[in-house]
Amino acid sequence: MTSPLLTTAPVTPAQLAPLLARWLPAQRWFTGRDRTITNLSVVAATELDANCFHLLVRVEHPGEQDCAHYQLLLGAAADVPPRLQGRVLGEVAGPAGRGLRVYDAVHDRRAAVLLLDRIRRGGTMGHLRFESFPRTAVPSGLTPHVLDVEQSNTSIVYGDQLILKLFRRVQPGINPDLEVPAVLARHGYTQAPAPTAWYHTVAPFFATLGVVQPYLADATDGWTLALQSALERTDFLAEARDLGRATGVLHVALAEAFSVTAAPADHTVRQADAMTRRLRYAASRVPELRPHVDRLQDVFARFALAGGDLPLQRIHGDLHLGQVLRSAGAWHVVDFEGEPAKPLAERRGAHSPVGDIAGMLRSFDYAAHVGTSPRPQWAERCRAAFCAGYAESGRFDPHGIATALRAHEADRAVYEVVYEAAHRPDWLAVPMTAVARLCRTH
């Protein structure tokens, strides 16, 4: 593990290698948690100050041609404050042999302030380039705190005014979470916070590293609201219908801001084949899915025969209740990154908007099944209200494409089965219940 870029930092790349190899697999955003690390190298490094440095780390796994790059912000100090004790990676020998503790500096308020200050000032520093949109200003003196939520990236809120999202796994190219809200804002769409500033790497490739946006301090995410409603057995139909309308408006805005293309004649056939391949892989990993394989294949086969898929366009790509915020009686859409595990080119491509609808329908199902007493009727009513709202503002009625919607929802449920079996086995019953329902209703 070598890098010519860390020349004056208190630790060397060679010292970091064993620490990172132990620490990375324990992080929620590390995509290789279930695989062995065969090689780990620092490919770019910049010292933000004498005790804080930014790294891009390349991680390789056995038998894989592709590698993964991750963004890290590390600190090194002889004494680490008590609030950072749980963020320590380990100890190394520093200059003059003194012991230094290396820690995840994203959670260090001083480092978080330093990073936002660098973004505010703009310019280039090492492999980093800091940018702001014209006529926008990033204020100084804001107190940072890291959002303690389960996600594939890290978000820092500054003074309840701004939020900085750091993309932990980095892929070459512009990230959709910068690109899409910026384009939508230029086209007059106001229900997604417009980016204020961002930063990217210029070596070893161009890639978006982080985006600064306004923070909706008074907002509550849709998952929290829906879960509370399901647990308390209260009515959520108005909110669900309004969310359907908001999703339809979003898809219309995306269609107008980006290009729309007609689906090729064989598009549904190729989609159905891909869904079937994912199903067979999932069944090889999760035995509980195997009794449903034949019926699910029939769901996908019917989709292939139906043909006539919708026009393809930019979509959200990972739409669920956790990606929408309720503020002042209106829904706002956030996190346009898409599925982080998918290639960036695929996430930035044109897709059927049915995928977003299916993701939200599955999210209602999850909200209804968390807790000791599932509420399937609550989910069914919310799903119907959402589709009705979408039909009011979107370019089609989801009920009119039942075959395609069922196939996309089944495909999503199969993905969830694999995820829950690997990471949250106690939740496996949620997508398995959906699989059984979808098999009965085809």
C-alpha positions as CSV (number, residue, x, y, z in Angstrom):
1,M,0.0,0.0,0.0
2,T,1.9,3.1,-1.2
3,S,1.0,6.6,-2.1
4,P,3.4,9.5,-2.9
5,L,0.7,12.0,-1.9
6,L,0.9,11.5,1.9
7,T,4.3,13.2,2.4
8,T,3.9,15.1,5.6
9,A,0.9,13.5,7.2
10,P,1.5,12.0,10.7
11,V,0.8,8.4,9.4
12,T,1.8,6.6,6.3
13,P,-0.3,4.5,3.9
14,A,1.5,1.3,5.0
15,Q,0.4,2.0,8.6
16,L,-3.2,2.5,7.5
17,A,-3.5,-0.8,5.6
18,P,-4.2,-3.2,8.5
19,L,-6.4,-0.7,10.3
20,L,-8.6,-0.1,7.2
21,A,-8.7,-3.8,6.4
22,R,-10.3,-4.4,9.9
23,W,-12.4,-1.3,10.0
24,L,-14.0,-1.1,6.6
25,P,-16.0,-4.4,6.7
26,A,-17.8,-3.2,9.8
27,Q,-19.1,0.0,8.1
28,R,-22.7,0.1,6.9
29,W,-21.7,1.7,3.6
30,F,-19.0,-0.8,2.8
31,T,-20.3,-3.0,0.0
32,G,-17.8,-5.8,0.4
33,R,-18.7,-6.8,4.0
34,D,-19.2,-10.5,3.0
35,R,-16.0,-10.8,0.9
36,T,-12.4,-11.1,1.6
37,I,-10.1,-8.1,0.9
38,T,-7.2,-9.2,-1.2
39,N,-5.6,-5.8,-1.7
40,L,-6.1,-2.3,-0.3
41,S,-4.4,0.8,-1.6
42,V,-4.5,4.6,-1.2
43,V,-4.9,6.0,-4.7
44,A,-5.3,9.7,-3.8
45,A,-4.7,11.6,-0.6
46,T,-4.8,15.2,0.5
47,E,-4.0,16.7,3.9
48,L,-6.7,19.2,4.9
49,D,-4.5,20.2,7.8
50,A,-1.7,18.6,9.8
51,N,-4.0,16.1,11.6
52,C,-6.8,15.5,9.1
53,F,-6.5,14.0,5.6
54,H,-8.8,13.0,2.8
55,L,-8.3,9.6,1.2
56,L,-9.6,7.6,-1.8
57,V,-9.0,4.0,-1.1
58,R,-9.1,1.2,-3.7
59,V,-10.4,-2.2,-2.4
60,E,-10.0,-5.4,-4.3
61,H,-11.7,-8.8,-3.7
62,P,-10.8,-12.3,-4.8
63,G,-12.0,-13.5,-8.2
64,E,-13.3,-10.1,-9.2
65,Q,-12.1,-7.9,-12.1
66,D,-13.8,-4.8,-10.8
67,C,-12.6,-3.0,-7.7
68,A,-14.4,-0.5,-5.4
69,H,-13.2,3.0,-4.3
70,Y,-14.2,4.6,-1.0
71,Q,-14.0,8.1,0.3
72,L,-12.5,8.5,3.8
73,L,-11.8,11.4,6.1
74,L,-9.4,10.4,8.8
75,G,-7.8,12.1,11.7
76,A,-4.7,11.2,13.7
77,A,-4.0,12.5,17.2
78,A,-2.2,11.4,20.4
79,D,-5.3,12.2,22.4
80,V,-8.8,11.6,21.1
81,P,-11.8,13.3,22.8
82,P,-14.2,10.9,24.6
83,R,-17.0,11.5,22.0
84,L,-14.7,10.1,19.3
85,Q,-13.5,7.0,21.2
86,G,-15.9,4.8,19.4
87,R,-14.7,6.1,16.0
88,V,-11.0,5.0,16.5
89,L,-9.6,2.6,13.9
90,G,-6.5,1.8,15.9
91,E,-3.1,3.2,17.0
92,V,0.1,3.7,15.0
93,A,3.6,5.0,15.7
94,G,3.8,8.7,14.7
95,P,6.8,11.0,14.4
96,A,9.5,10.5,17.0
97,G,7.8,7.2,17.9
98,R,4.9,8.7,19.7
99,G,1.6,6.8,19.6
100,L,-1.1,8.3,17.4
101,R,-4.8,7.2,17.3
102,V,-6.4,7.1,13.9
103,Y,-10.1,7.9,13.8
104,D,-13.0,8.5,11.4
105,A,-12.8,12.3,11.2
106,V,-16.3,12.6,9.6
107,H,-17.6,12.5,13.2
108,D,-15.0,15.1,14.4
109,R,-16.7,18.6,14.5
110,R,-13.4,20.3,13.8
111,A,-12.8,18.3,10.7
112,A,-16.5,18.7,9.6
113,V,-16.2,22.5,9.9
114,L,-12.8,22.4,8.1
115,L,-14.4,20.4,5.2
116,L,-17.3,22.8,4.8
117,D,-15.0,25.8,5.0
118,R,-12.9,24.3,2.1
119,I,-16.1,23.9,0.1
120,R,-17.2,27.4,0.9
121,R,-13.9,28.9,-0.3
122,G,-13.8,26.9,-3.5
123,G,-10.7,26.1,-5.5
124,T,-8.4,23.1,-5.7
125,M,-6.5,21.3,-2.9
126,G,-4.5,18.2,-3.8
127,H,-6.8,15.8,-5.6
128,L,-9.9,17.7,-4.5
129,R,-11.9,20.5,-6.3
130,F,-14.5,22.5,-4.5
131,E,-17.3,24.2,-6.3
132,S,-20.4,26.4,-5.7
133,F,-23.3,27.3,-7.9
134,P,-23.4,30.9,-9.0
135,R,-25.3,33.3,-6.7
136,T,-25.3,30.8,-3.9
137,A,-23.3,31.3,-0.7
138,V,-22.3,28.7,1.9
139,P,-22.3,30.4,5.3
140,S,-19.6,29.9,7.9
141,G,-19.8,29.3,11.6
142,L,-22.4,26.5,11.5
143,T,-22.2,23.7,14.1
144,P,-22.1,20.3,12.4
145,H,-23.6,17.0,13.5
146,V,-23.7,13.6,11.7
147,L,-27.1,12.1,11.0
148,D,-27.3,8.8,12.9
149,V,-29.3,6.9,10.3
150,E,-28.8,3.6,8.5
151,Q,-27.7,4.5,4.9
152,S,-25.1,3.8,2.3
153,N,-23.5,7.2,2.7
154,T,-22.8,9.7,5.4
155,S,-24.7,13.0,5.9
156,I,-23.6,15.9,8.0
157,V,-26.1,18.6,9.0
158,Y,-24.7,22.1,9.6
159,G,-26.7,24.4,12.0
160,D,-30.0,23.0,10.7
161,Q,-29.4,25.0,7.5
162,L,-27.3,22.8,5.3
163,I,-26.7,19.1,4.8
164,L,-23.6,17.7,3.2
165,K,-23.9,14.2,1.8
166,L,-20.6,12.4,1.4
167,F,-20.7,9.5,-1.1
168,R,-18.8,6.7,0.6
169,R,-18.4,4.4,-2.4
170,V,-17.1,6.5,-5.3
171,Q,-17.6,5.7,-9.0
172,P,-16.1,7.7,-11.9
173,G,-18.5,10.4,-13.2
174,I,-21.1,12.8,-12.0
175,N,-23.3,11.5,-9.2
176,P,-27.1,11.7,-10.0
177,D,-27.7,13.2,-6.6
178,L,-25.9,16.3,-7.8
179,E,-26.9,16.1,-11.5
180,V,-30.7,15.5,-11.2
181,P,-31.7,18.1,-8.5
182,A,-29.6,20.7,-10.3
183,V,-31.2,20.1,-13.7
184,L,-34.7,19.9,-12.1
185,A,-34.1,23.2,-10.3
186,R,-33.1,24.9,-13.6
187,H,-36.4,23.6,-15.1
188,G,-38.5,25.2,-12.2
189,Y,-39.1,22.0,-10.1
190,T,-39.2,23.1,-6.5
191,Q,-39.9,19.8,-4.6
192,A,-36.3,18.7,-4.4
193,P,-33.7,20.7,-2.5
194,A,-31.4,22.3,-5.1
195,P,-27.7,21.8,-4.7
196,T,-25.8,24.7,-3.2
197,A,-22.2,23.5,-3.6
198,W,-20.3,20.3,-4.1
199,Y,-16.8,18.8,-4.4
200,H,-15.2,16.2,-6.5
201,T,-11.9,14.4,-7.1
202,V,-9.7,15.1,-10.1
203,A,-7.4,12.1,-9.6
204,P,-7.2,9.2,-10.3
205,F,-10.5,9.9,-12.1
206,F,-13.3,12.5,-12.0
207,A,-16.0,11.7,-9.5
208,T,-18.5,13.5,-7.3
209,L,-17.6,13.2,-3.7
210,G,-20.1,15.3,-1.8
211,V,-23.1,17.6,-2.3
212,V,-24.3,20.5,-0.1
213,Q,-28.0,21.2,-0.1
214,P,-30.5,23.2,2.0
215,Y,-31.6,21.2,5.1
216,L,-35.4,20.9,5.7
217,A,-35.2,21.1,9.5
218,D,-39.0,21.0,10.0
219,A,-39.5,18.0,7.8
220,T,-40.4,14.4,8.7
221,D,-39.5,11.5,6.5
222,G,-42.3,9.5,4.9
223,W,-41.1,6.2,6.6
224,T,-41.5,7.7,10.1
225,L,-45.0,9.1,9.3
226,A,-46.2,5.9,7.6
227,L,-44.8,3.6,10.3
228,Q,-46.5,5.7,13.0
229,S,-49.8,5.6,11.2
230,A,-49.6,1.8,10.7
231,L,-48.7,1.1,14.3
232,E,-51.4,3.4,15.6
233,R,-54.0,2.2,13.1
234,T,-54.6,5.7,11.9
235,D,-55.7,6.9,8.4
236,F,-52.8,7.6,6.0
237,L,-54.9,7.7,2.8
238,A,-54.7,11.4,2.1
239,E,-50.9,11.5,2.6
240,A,-50.5,8.4,0.4
241,R,-52.7,9.9,-2.4
242,D,-50.8,13.2,-2.2
243,L,-47.5,11.2,-2.4
244,G,-48.8,9.5,-5.5
245,R,-49.5,12.9,-7.0
246,A,-46.1,14.2,-6.0
247,T,-44.5,11.2,-7.7
248,G,-46.4,11.7,-10.9
249,V,-45.3,15.4,-10.9
250,L,-41.7,14.3,-10.4
251,H,-41.8,11.9,-13.3
252,V,-43.3,14.5,-15.6
253,A,-40.6,17.0,-14.5
254,L,-37.9,14.4,-15.1
255,A,-39.4,13.6,-18.6
256,E,-39.3,17.3,-19.5
257,A,-35.8,18.0,-18.1
258,F,-34.1,15.0,-19.6
259,S,-34.6,13.0,-22.8
260,V,-37.4,10.5,-23.2
261,T,-37.0,7.5,-25.6
262,A,-39.4,4.9,-26.8
263,A,-38.8,1.5,-25.4
264,P,-37.3,-0.9,-28.0
265,A,-39.7,-3.6,-29.3
266,D,-38.0,-6.3,-27.3
267,H,-37.6,-4.3,-24.1
268,T,-40.1,-6.1,-22.0
269,V,-38.7,-9.5,-23.1
270,R,-35.1,-8.4,-22.1
271,Q,-36.4,-7.0,-18.8
272,A,-38.4,-10.2,-18.0
273,D,-35.3,-12.3,-18.8
274,A,-33.2,-10.2,-16.4
275,M,-35.9,-10.5,-13.7
276,T,-35.9,-14.3,-14.2
277,R,-32.1,-14.5,-13.9
278,R,-32.2,-12.5,-10.7
279,L,-34.9,-14.8,-9.4
280,R,-32.8,-17.9,-10.1
281,Y,-29.8,-16.4,-8.4
282,A,-31.9,-15.4,-5.4
283,A,-33.4,-18.9,-5.2
284,S,-29.9,-20.4,-5.1
285,R,-29.1,-18.2,-2.1
286,V,-32.3,-18.3,-0.2
287,P,-34.1,-21.7,0.1
288,E,-37.3,-20.2,1.3
289,L,-37.8,-18.7,-2.1
290,R,-37.6,-21.9,-4.1
291,P,-41.2,-23.1,-3.7
292,H,-42.3,-19.8,-5.4
293,V,-39.9,-19.9,-8.4
294,D,-42.4,-21.4,-10.9
295,R,-45.1,-18.9,-10.2
296,L,-42.8,-15.9,-10.2
297,Q,-41.4,-17.0,-13.5
298,D,-44.9,-17.1,-14.8
299,V,-45.4,-13.5,-13.5
300,F,-42.3,-12.4,-15.5
301,A,-43.4,-14.4,-18.6
302,R,-46.7,-12.7,-18.7
303,F,-44.9,-9.4,-18.5
304,A,-42.7,-10.4,-21.5
305,L,-45.8,-11.4,-23.5
306,A,-47.6,-8.1,-22.7
307,G,-45.1,-6.0,-24.5
308,G,-45.7,-2.3,-25.2
309,D,-43.6,-0.9,-22.4
310,L,-43.8,2.7,-21.3
311,P,-41.3,5.3,-22.7
312,L,-38.0,5.2,-20.9
313,Q,-36.8,8.3,-19.0
314,R,-34.7,9.4,-16.0
315,I,-36.3,8.2,-12.8
316,H,-35.5,8.5,-9.1
317,G,-34.1,5.0,-9.1
318,D,-34.5,4.1,-5.4
319,L,-37.8,5.6,-4.4
320,H,-39.3,4.6,-1.1
321,L,-40.8,6.2,2.0
322,G,-37.4,7.1,3.4
323,Q,-36.6,9.2,0.4
324,V,-39.5,11.6,0.7
325,L,-39.9,14.4,3.3
326,R,-43.2,16.0,4.5
327,S,-42.8,19.7,5.3
328,A,-45.5,22.3,5.5
329,G,-48.1,19.9,4.1
330,A,-46.1,19.1,1.0
331,W,-43.9,16.2,-0.1
332,H,-40.3,16.8,-1.0
333,V,-38.1,14.2,-2.8
334,V,-34.5,13.7,-1.8
335,D,-31.6,11.3,-2.5
336,F,-31.5,10.9,-6.2
337,E,-28.4,8.8,-6.1
338,G,-30.2,5.6,-7.1
339,E,-29.0,2.2,-5.9
340,P,-25.4,2.8,-4.9
341,A,-24.4,-0.8,-5.7
342,K,-25.4,-0.4,-9.4
343,P,-23.0,1.0,-11.9
344,L,-23.1,4.8,-12.3
345,A,-23.9,4.5,-16.0
346,E,-26.9,2.4,-15.3
347,R,-28.2,4.7,-12.6
348,R,-27.9,7.7,-15.0
349,G,-29.7,5.8,-17.8
350,A,-33.3,5.9,-18.9
351,H,-35.7,3.4,-17.3
352,S,-39.4,2.7,-16.9
353,P,-41.0,4.9,-14.3
354,V,-42.8,1.7,-13.1
355,G,-39.7,0.9,-11.1
356,D,-40.2,3.9,-8.9
357,I,-43.8,3.1,-8.3
358,A,-43.1,-0.5,-7.4
359,G,-40.4,0.7,-4.9
360,M,-42.9,2.9,-3.1
361,L,-45.6,0.2,-3.1
362,R,-43.1,-2.2,-1.5
363,S,-42.2,0.5,1.1
364,F,-45.9,0.8,2.2
365,D,-45.8,-3.0,2.7
366,Y,-42.7,-2.7,4.9
367,A,-44.3,-0.1,7.0
368,A,-47.3,-2.3,7.5
369,H,-45.3,-5.3,8.6
370,V,-42.9,-3.7,11.1
371,G,-44.0,-4.6,14.7
372,T,-45.8,-7.5,16.2
373,S,-49.1,-7.1,14.5
374,P,-48.9,-6.7,10.7
375,R,-51.5,-4.4,9.0
376,P,-51.9,-5.8,5.5
377,Q,-55.2,-3.9,4.9
378,W,-53.5,-0.6,5.9
379,A,-50.8,-1.3,3.2
380,E,-53.4,-2.3,0.6
381,R,-55.4,0.9,1.1
382,C,-52.3,3.1,1.0
383,R,-51.1,1.4,-2.2
384,A,-54.4,2.0,-3.9
385,A,-54.4,5.6,-2.8
386,F,-50.9,6.1,-4.0
387,C,-51.7,4.7,-7.4
388,A,-54.9,6.8,-7.6
389,G,-52.9,10.0,-6.8
390,Y,-50.3,9.1,-9.4
391,A,-53.0,8.7,-12.1
392,E,-54.1,12.2,-11.4
393,S,-50.8,13.9,-12.1
394,G,-48.6,11.3,-14.0
395,R,-48.7,10.3,-17.6
396,F,-50.5,7.0,-17.1
397,D,-52.6,5.1,-14.6
398,P,-50.7,2.4,-12.6
399,H,-53.9,0.3,-12.5
400,G,-53.9,0.2,-16.3
401,I,-50.5,-1.5,-16.4
402,A,-51.2,-4.2,-13.8
403,T,-49.0,-6.8,-15.5
404,A,-45.9,-4.6,-15.7
405,L,-46.4,-3.3,-12.2
406,R,-46.8,-6.8,-10.7
407,A,-43.6,-7.9,-12.4
408,H,-41.6,-4.9,-11.2
409,E,-42.9,-5.3,-7.7
410,A,-42.1,-9.0,-7.7
411,D,-38.6,-8.3,-9.0
412,R,-38.2,-5.8,-6.1
413,A,-39.5,-8.3,-3.6
414,V,-37.0,-10.9,-4.8
415,Y,-34.2,-8.4,-4.3
416,E,-35.5,-7.8,-0.8
417,V,-35.5,-11.5,0.0
418,V,-31.8,-11.7,-0.8
419,Y,-31.0,-8.6,1.2
420,E,-32.9,-9.5,4.3
421,A,-31.6,-13.1,4.3
422,A,-28.0,-11.7,4.3
423,H,-28.4,-8.7,6.6
424,R,-31.7,-8.8,8.5
425,P,-33.0,-12.3,8.7
426,D,-35.6,-11.3,11.2
427,W,-37.2,-9.2,8.4
428,L,-37.2,-12.0,5.8
429,A,-40.9,-12.6,6.4
430,V,-41.8,-9.2,5.0
431,P,-40.7,-9.7,1.4
432,M,-41.6,-13.4,1.6
433,T,-45.2,-12.4,2.4
434,A,-45.2,-10.2,-0.6
435,V,-43.9,-12.9,-2.8
436,A,-46.7,-15.2,-1.7
437,R,-49.3,-12.5,-2.4
438,L,-47.9,-11.7,-5.8
439,C,-47.9,-15.4,-6.8
440,R,-51.6,-15.7,-5.8
441,T,-52.7,-12.6,-7.7
442,H,-51.2,-13.2,-11.2
